[in-house]
Amino acid sequence: FEPVVSEPGVKTLYHETSPEAAEKILKSSFRPGSSGWCGGAIYFYTSPRIPKSKLGPDSQTGAVIQAEVDLGTNIQLDSKCEGADDARKKYDSVSFNPGDGLEYLVFSPDRVISMSRFS
């Protein structure tokens, strides 16, 4: 697998969390998590229908936030997100597909341009 670097621009993406956390996020901003396939980051999916397979042991459910995210310089990594530690030093975002759909992640909440409650 050869990583692909691109500048995908601004995308409409989705993030699932609890209703309580969604309210806090919408009042302030996202905060990078401390775990995940690619390490601590803010994870987004391409559809508001987020597969259960995307949810980890610390994931919360019940609310979906729709966000406009400026992905800046993006690197697409392999299905295991190998190279994520180096990528966070060189790129604004990472994309990868662990086998159940493409995910995007950003390391800074400043990449989120706008957001609203989807459900």
C-alpha positions as CSV (number, residue, x, y, z in Angstrom):
1,F,0.0,0.0,0.0
2,E,1.4,3.4,-1.0
3,P,0.0,6.4,1.0
4,V,-1.7,9.0,-1.2
5,V,-1.3,12.7,-0.4
6,S,-4.1,15.1,-1.6
7,E,-5.9,18.3,-0.7
8,P,-9.6,17.3,-0.7
9,G,-10.7,20.7,0.5
10,V,-13.8,21.2,2.7
11,K,-16.1,18.2,3.2
12,T,-19.4,17.6,5.0
13,L,-18.7,14.9,7.5
14,Y,-20.4,13.3,10.5
15,H,-19.4,12.5,14.1
16,E,-21.5,10.3,16.5
17,T,-21.5,10.9,20.2
18,S,-23.9,11.1,23.1
19,P,-26.6,13.7,23.2
20,E,-24.9,15.3,26.2
21,A,-21.5,15.4,24.6
22,A,-23.1,16.8,21.4
23,E,-24.6,19.7,23.3
24,K,-21.2,20.5,24.8
25,I,-19.4,20.2,21.5
26,L,-21.9,22.5,19.8
27,K,-21.6,25.1,22.5
28,S,-17.8,25.1,22.3
29,S,-15.8,22.9,19.9
30,F,-14.6,19.4,19.3
31,R,-11.7,18.1,21.3
32,P,-9.4,15.4,20.0
33,G,-10.0,12.1,21.7
34,S,-7.2,10.1,23.3
35,S,-7.6,6.8,21.4
36,G,-8.7,5.3,18.1
37,W,-7.3,3.3,15.1
38,C,-5.0,6.2,14.3
39,G,-4.5,7.5,17.9
40,G,-5.9,10.6,19.5
41,A,-7.8,12.8,17.0
42,I,-11.3,13.9,16.0
43,Y,-12.8,11.2,13.9
44,F,-15.5,11.7,11.1
45,Y,-17.4,9.5,8.8
46,T,-18.8,10.3,5.3
47,S,-22.4,9.5,6.1
48,P,-24.8,10.2,9.0
49,R,-25.5,6.5,9.2
50,I,-22.5,5.4,11.1
51,P,-22.0,1.6,11.1
52,K,-21.8,0.0,14.6
53,S,-18.4,-1.5,13.5
54,K,-17.0,2.0,13.6
55,L,-17.7,2.4,17.3
56,G,-15.0,1.5,19.7
57,P,-15.2,0.6,23.4
58,D,-15.1,4.3,24.4
59,S,-17.6,5.5,21.7
60,Q,-20.8,7.2,22.7
61,T,-24.0,7.1,20.7
62,G,-27.4,8.8,20.4
63,A,-26.5,12.0,18.5
64,V,-24.9,12.8,15.2
65,I,-23.1,16.1,14.5
66,Q,-22.8,17.3,10.9
67,A,-19.6,19.3,10.3
68,E,-17.9,21.2,7.5
69,V,-14.3,20.2,7.9
70,D,-11.3,21.7,6.1
71,L,-9.1,18.7,5.6
72,G,-6.1,20.8,4.4
73,T,-3.3,18.5,3.4
74,N,-4.5,14.9,3.7
75,I,-2.7,11.6,3.6
76,Q,-4.6,8.4,3.0
77,L,-3.1,5.5,5.0
78,D,-3.7,1.8,4.9
79,S,-6.5,-0.1,6.6
80,K,-4.5,-0.3,9.9
81,C,-3.6,3.4,9.8
82,E,0.1,2.6,9.9
83,G,2.2,5.7,9.9
84,A,-0.4,7.9,11.7
85,D,2.2,9.1,14.3
86,D,4.4,10.5,11.5
87,A,1.4,11.8,9.6
88,R,0.2,13.9,12.5
89,K,3.5,15.8,12.3
90,K,3.3,16.5,8.5
91,Y,-0.4,16.6,7.5
92,D,-3.6,18.4,8.6
93,S,-5.7,15.2,8.3
94,V,-5.6,11.5,7.7
95,S,-8.1,9.3,5.8
96,F,-8.2,5.5,6.0
97,N,-10.7,2.7,5.5
98,P,-10.4,-0.1,8.1
99,G,-12.8,-2.3,5.9
100,D,-16.1,-0.8,6.8
101,G,-16.0,2.6,5.1
102,L,-13.7,5.7,4.7
103,E,-13.0,7.7,7.8
104,Y,-11.4,11.1,8.1
105,L,-9.6,12.5,11.1
106,V,-8.2,15.8,12.0
107,F,-5.8,16.6,14.8
108,S,-7.0,20.2,15.6
109,P,-10.5,21.5,16.2
110,D,-9.5,24.5,14.2
111,R,-10.1,22.4,11.0
112,V,-13.8,22.3,11.8
113,I,-15.4,25.3,10.1
114,S,-19.0,24.9,11.2
115,M,-21.2,22.2,12.8
116,S,-24.8,21.5,13.6
117,R,-26.9,18.7,15.2
118,F,-27.9,16.2,12.5
119,S,-29.9,13.9,14.8
